[in-house]
Amino acid sequence: MRLKNIAALVTGAGSGIGEAVSSHFRREGARLLLTGRRKRLDTAQPDDLYVPGDLNDETFVEDLAKQAVESLGTVDVVVLNHGLQASSPLTEMTYADAKNVLESNLLSAFLVMKHFAPLMPRAGGSFVCVSSRLGMVGKSGEVLYSAAKGGLIMLAKGAAIEWAPRDIRVNVVAPGLTATPIIEASIQRSPDPEAYRRERENQIPLQRLATPEEVADAVLFFASSESSYVTGSVLPVDGGYTAF
Ligand SMILES: NC(=O)c1ccc[n+]([C@@H]2O[C@H](COP(=O)([O-])OP(=O)(O)OC[C@H]3O[C@@H](n4cnc5c(N)ncnc54)[C@H](OP(=O)(O)O)[C@@H]3O)[C@@H](O)[C@H]2O)c1
């Protein structure tokens, strides 16, 4: 069990990649504090602690940190998986839309890092940020999302250097298109779902979407002691999309 005696926070734990990360971590022996915006979490298990709320709200993040201390004592691993996908031409985005995308993907991650780093034990801790392939390359129609996910990568790299003296590691997993419910729903909404799926797959060297479990495998690597000398790094899990 690679996460025995480890206490971990997983954000955006209610679906897709967050659900797969929670299930991997549980299997590897971690004690879990889960969070997401929805009121109930059907996938939470009896031993998990689930606290719903909006991570864009600093008061909620402070309360979550207090709850973590009361329930878990310390937090060894934080997985910043929450995020908001947004597709819209740049000129059609309002300032409020843009602010929401930057808050939900970047500033909320800053808030969690700020309030959870002090809870990590002296022996070290690990933050794993879930960015995106679009944090590494630009894409028409997803400009603000891309900017936020690129910002998340630089937030992680800077924090990795700042916190290295405390032995806190900060790394990034950058998934490509992943077969989560939100992505599957967007494929099904297109006029010809099978043609649209093939078109998306053809843009990926491995010619298929990732599974949430494949992304969770990479998160588990950064959370465990197998990556004890790795910090400030970005691991694309994108079937070769950013290899060009
Ligand atoms: N699926 C992909 O193809 C793909 C590709 C690259 C990167 N990613 C990234 O991977 C992560 C997970 O994606 P996913 O596909 O599993 O998406 P998802 O199913 O939509 O999960 C995102 C989660 O983030 C939570 N969330 C969003 N904003 C929040 C906020 N302000 N406060 C608290 N929770 C918030 C949502 O909570 P509620 O559901 O309760 O609202 C949801 O549980 C995201 O960061 C996404 O950007 C996904």
The ligand as an SDF file (V2000), in Angstrom:
LIG
                    3D

 48 52  0  0  0  0  0  0  0  0999 V2000
  -11.5760   15.5730  -18.7850 N   0  0  0  0  0  0  0  0  0  0  0  0
  -10.6180   16.1030  -19.5350 C   0  0  0  0  0  0  0  0  0  0  0  0
  -10.5640   15.8620  -20.7760 O   0  0  0  0  0  0  0  0  0  0  0  0
   -9.5620   16.9760  -18.9370 C   0  0  0  0  0  0  0  0  0  0  0  0
   -8.4590   17.2990  -19.7200 C   0  0  0  0  0  0  0  0  0  0  0  0
   -7.4670   18.1010  -19.1740 C   0  0  0  0  0  0  0  0  0  0  0  0
   -7.5850   18.5720  -17.8750 C   0  0  0  0  0  0  0  0  0  0  0  0
   -8.6880   18.2480  -17.1390 N   0  0  0  0  0  0  0  0  0  0  0  0
   -8.7570   18.7880  -15.7740 C   0  0  0  0  0  0  0  0  0  0  0  0
   -8.9190   17.7140  -14.8910 O   0  0  0  0  0  0  0  0  0  0  0  0
   -9.6840   18.1280  -13.7490 C   0  0  0  0  0  0  0  0  0  0  0  0
  -10.8650   17.1890  -13.5590 C   0  0  0  0  0  0  0  0  0  0  0  0
  -11.6120   17.1770  -14.7560 O   0  0  0  0  0  0  0  0  0  0  0  0
  -12.9080   16.2750  -14.9900 P   0  0  0  0  0  0  0  0  0  0  0  0
  -13.0120   16.0460  -16.4380 O   0  0  0  0  0  0  0  0  0  0  0  0
  -12.9130   15.1200  -14.0500 O   0  0  0  0  0  0  0  0  0  0  0  0
  -14.0160   17.3730  -14.6540 O   0  0  0  0  0  0  0  0  0  0  0  0
  -15.3050   17.3940  -13.7380 P   0  0  0  0  0  0  0  0  0  0  0  0
  -15.9590   16.0620  -13.7530 O   0  0  0  0  0  0  0  0  0  0  0  0
  -16.0850   18.5760  -14.1890 O   0  0  0  0  0  0  0  0  0  0  0  0
  -14.7060   17.6640  -12.3080 O   0  0  0  0  0  0  0  0  0  0  0  0
  -14.3250   18.9370  -11.9050 C   0  0  0  0  0  0  0  0  0  0  0  0
  -14.6300   19.0420  -10.4490 C   0  0  0  0  0  0  0  0  0  0  0  0
  -14.2020   20.3340   -9.9680 O   0  0  0  0  0  0  0  0  0  0  0  0
  -15.1770   20.8160   -9.0760 C   0  0  0  0  0  0  0  0  0  0  0  0
  -15.0970   22.2840   -9.0420 N   0  0  0  0  0  0  0  0  0  0  0  0
  -15.0850   23.1340  -10.0850 C   0  0  0  0  0  0  0  0  0  0  0  0
  -15.0020   24.3980   -9.6490 N   0  0  0  0  0  0  0  0  0  0  0  0
  -14.9520   24.3430   -8.2990 C   0  0  0  0  0  0  0  0  0  0  0  0
  -14.8820   25.2970   -7.2630 C   0  0  0  0  0  0  0  0  0  0  0  0
  -14.8440   26.6150   -7.5180 N   0  0  0  0  0  0  0  0  0  0  0  0
  -14.8560   24.8810   -5.9870 N   0  0  0  0  0  0  0  0  0  0  0  0
  -14.9090   23.5610   -5.7030 C   0  0  0  0  0  0  0  0  0  0  0  0
  -14.9860   22.5940   -6.6200 N   0  0  0  0  0  0  0  0  0  0  0  0
  -15.0130   22.9840   -7.9080 C   0  0  0  0  0  0  0  0  0  0  0  0
  -16.5060   20.2970   -9.6010 C   0  0  0  0  0  0  0  0  0  0  0  0
  -17.4060   20.1840   -8.5410 O   0  0  0  0  0  0  0  0  0  0  0  0
  -18.9910   20.0020   -8.8040 P   0  0  0  0  0  0  0  0  0  0  0  0
  -19.1380   18.9500   -9.8340 O   0  0  0  0  0  0  0  0  0  0  0  0
  -19.5110   19.6030   -7.4800 O   0  0  0  0  0  0  0  0  0  0  0  0
  -19.4280   21.3370   -9.3110 O   0  0  0  0  0  0  0  0  0  0  0  0
  -16.1000   18.9080  -10.1280 C   0  0  0  0  0  0  0  0  0  0  0  0
  -16.2160   17.9300   -9.1030 O   0  0  0  0  0  0  0  0  0  0  0  0
  -10.0860   19.5790  -14.0190 C   0  0  0  0  0  0  0  0  0  0  0  0
   -9.1940   20.4440  -13.3890 O   0  0  0  0  0  0  0  0  0  0  0  0
   -9.9620   19.6860  -15.5290 C   0  0  0  0  0  0  0  0  0  0  0  0
   -9.7200   21.0150  -15.9440 O   0  0  0  0  0  0  0  0  0  0  0  0
   -9.6800   17.4600  -17.6290 C   0  0  0  0  0  0  0  0  0  0  0  0
  1  2  1  0
  2  3  2  0
  2  4  1  0
  4  5  1  0
  4 48  2  0
  5  6  2  0
  6  7  1  0
  7  8  2  0
  8  9  1  0
  8 48  1  0
  9 10  1  0
  9 46  1  0
 10 11  1  0
 11 12  1  0
 11 44  1  0
 12 13  1  0
 13 14  1  0
 14 15  2  0
 14 16  1  0
 14 17  1  0
 17 18  1  0
 18 19  2  0
 18 20  1  0
 18 21  1  0
 21 22  1  0
 22 23  1  0
 23 24  1  0
 23 42  1  0
 24 25  1  0
 25 26  1  0
 25 36  1  0
 26 27  1  0
 26 35  1  0
 27 28  2  0
 28 29  1  0
 29 30  1  0
 29 35  2  0
 30 31  1  0
 30 32  2  0
 32 33  1  0
 33 34  2  0
 34 35  1  0
 36 37  1  0
 36 42  1  0
 37 38  1  0
 38 39  2  0
 38 40  1  0
 38 41  1  0
 42 43  1  0
 44 45  1  0
 44 46  1  0
 46 47  1  0
M  CHG  2   8   1  16  -1
M  END
$$$$
